[in-house]
Amino acid sequence: MALTYLEQIGLIADETMVARVRQGMIATALAVMASTPKQAEPEAVRVERHRRRTRYAVEVLRTPDNAASAFIKAMVTLNGATAAPTDAAILAGVGLLWDAFSEVTLEA
């Protein structure tokens, strides 16, 4: 069952939860910086997507508190979000939202 809006607001205000999301974002940012573009996409597309993803990674690494403050507001709305997520669930949620915050769009 999805979190209610009141439960979402409670998690957004929970400093420990925000800190846990921040740490998941930092881990993801470091992984993105060490990654290479996906080879299955046309070169121009993969280079641009990778550029956007790494640009956001740098933003997260430079100002992790600001990034986490914005990010958690989206994370608590994810399908399957819980009031007490595991670290693995947080990392998965960060992965699901990374492209959106990187301004990466998928073309059909």
One Martini backbone bead per residue (centre of mass of N, CA, C, O) as a GRO file, in nm:
protein
  108
    1MET     BB    1   0.097   0.036   0.021
    2ALA     BB    2   0.076   0.353   0.003
    3LEU     BB    3   0.164   0.638   0.110
    4THR     BB    4   0.066   0.885   0.273
    5TYR     BB    5   0.096   1.215   0.292
    6LEU     BB    6   0.171   1.218   0.593
    7GLU     BB    7   0.399   1.009   0.567
    8GLN     BB    8   0.565   1.166   0.362
    9ILE     BB    9   0.611   1.418   0.536
   10GLY     BB   10   0.755   1.270   0.764
   11LEU     BB   11   1.001   1.175   0.592
   12ILE     BB   12   1.093   1.455   0.491
   13ALA     BB   13   1.145   1.548   0.808
   14ASP     BB   14   1.351   1.317   0.838
   15GLU     BB   15   1.683   1.338   0.889
   16THR     BB   16   1.770   1.042   0.860
   17MET     BB   17   1.636   0.987   0.589
   18VAL     BB   18   1.780   1.206   0.431
   19ALA     BB   19   2.066   1.095   0.488
   20ARG     BB   20   2.024   0.822   0.349
   21VAL     BB   21   1.966   0.937   0.070
   22ARG     BB   22   2.227   1.089   0.039
   23GLN     BB   23   2.410   0.836   0.043
   24GLY     BB   24   2.280   0.704  -0.207
   25MET     BB   25   2.353   0.938  -0.398
   26ILE     BB   26   2.658   0.927  -0.367
   27ALA     BB   27   2.694   0.638  -0.465
   28THR     BB   28   2.566   0.688  -0.743
   29ALA     BB   29   2.750   0.916  -0.839
   30LEU     BB   30   3.011   0.747  -0.838
   31ALA     BB   31   2.907   0.536  -1.042
   32VAL     BB   32   2.851   0.729  -1.275
   33MET     BB   33   3.145   0.842  -1.300
   34ALA     BB   34   3.250   0.530  -1.365
   35SER     BB   35   3.091   0.519  -1.616
   36THR     BB   36   2.946   0.422  -1.925
   37PRO     BB   37   2.796   0.427  -2.198
   38LYS     BB   38   2.551   0.288  -2.363
   39GLN     BB   39   2.586   0.078  -2.649
   40ALA     BB   40   2.275   0.044  -2.759
   41GLU     BB   41   2.300   0.332  -2.843
   42PRO     BB   42   2.328   0.595  -3.003
   43GLU     BB   43   2.587   0.800  -2.975
   44ALA     BB   44   2.447   1.077  -2.929
   45VAL     BB   45   2.257   0.975  -2.708
   46ARG     BB   46   2.459   0.849  -2.504
   47VAL     BB   47   2.629   1.101  -2.458
   48GLU     BB   48   2.406   1.289  -2.355
   49ARG     BB   49   2.305   1.115  -2.121
   50HIS     BB   50   2.577   1.095  -1.976
   51ARG     BB   51   2.621   1.395  -1.937
   52ARG     BB   52   2.371   1.441  -1.756
   53ARG     BB   53   2.434   1.230  -1.536
   54THR     BB   54   2.715   1.353  -1.458
   55ARG     BB   55   2.624   1.637  -1.391
   56TYR     BB   56   2.445   1.547  -1.154
   57ALA     BB   57   2.665   1.408  -0.992
   58VAL     BB   58   2.824   1.664  -0.935
   59GLU     BB   59   2.600   1.811  -0.786
   60VAL     BB   60   2.578   1.604  -0.558
   61LEU     BB   61   2.879   1.618  -0.462
   62ARG     BB   62   2.872   1.931  -0.395
   63THR     BB   63   2.534   1.922  -0.292
   64PRO     BB   64   2.391   1.688  -0.107
   65ASP     BB   65   2.175   1.830   0.066
   66ASN     BB   66   2.012   1.962  -0.159
   67ALA     BB   67   1.955   1.709  -0.325
   68ALA     BB   68   1.808   1.543  -0.101
   69SER     BB   69   1.577   1.740  -0.044
   70ALA     BB   70   1.450   1.697  -0.328
   71PHE     BB   71   1.450   1.383  -0.368
   72ILE     BB   72   1.265   1.278  -0.133
   73LYS     BB   73   0.996   1.388  -0.251
   74ALA     BB   74   0.995   1.158  -0.469
   75MET     BB   75   1.054   0.891  -0.319
   76VAL     BB   76   0.783   0.880  -0.139
   77THR     BB   77   0.602   0.830  -0.418
   78LEU     BB   78   0.678   0.561  -0.470
   79ASN     BB   79   0.618   0.262  -0.554
   80GLY     BB   80   0.670   0.092  -0.244
   81ALA     BB   81   0.692   0.280  -0.032
   82THR     BB   82   0.829   0.316   0.299
   83ALA     BB   83   0.882   0.398   0.637
   84ALA     BB   84   1.124   0.146   0.637
   85PRO     BB   85   1.375   0.139   0.454
   86THR     BB   86   1.619   0.002   0.304
   87ASP     BB   87   1.913   0.054   0.160
   88ALA     BB   88   1.838  -0.094  -0.102
   89ALA     BB   89   1.576   0.066  -0.153
   90ILE     BB   90   1.706   0.340  -0.175
   91LEU     BB   91   1.896   0.275  -0.411
   92ALA     BB   92   1.668   0.198  -0.605
   93GLY     BB   93   1.523   0.473  -0.598
   94VAL     BB   94   1.754   0.637  -0.707
   95GLY     BB   95   1.773   0.484  -0.977
   96LEU     BB   96   1.481   0.554  -1.076
   97LEU     BB   97   1.535   0.890  -1.056
   98TRP     BB   98   1.797   0.992  -1.191
   99ASP     BB   99   1.706   1.072  -1.480
  100ALA     BB  100   1.501   1.288  -1.401
  101PHE     BB  101   1.720   1.470  -1.250
  102SER     BB  102   1.902   1.469  -1.528
  103GLU     BB  103   1.714   1.517  -1.781
  104VAL     BB  104   1.626   1.236  -1.888
  105THR     BB  105   1.500   1.108  -2.192
  106LEU     BB  106   1.286   0.884  -2.354
  107GLU     BB  107   1.270   0.738  -2.661
  108ALA     BB  108   1.041   0.570  -2.884
   0.00000   0.00000   0.00000
